[in-house]
């Protein structure tokens, strides 16, 4: 990520959403806890949770533009 908040840079892209979906699927498992505790992924995961929550509460959907970035109106 090289200092960027997301894999897509300043905005989440499809790679961010894909990785986030995989991690959310195992969120209540020892594997997830291990990843959050023994890697540097937790801050990114928390940023993604905020982005997804913001979109769900706001009633809008993620959409991938031609750039592969998820458009966040």
Helices and strands as residue ranges (DSSP letters): H 14-25, H 30-38, H 42-58, E 63-64, E 70-71
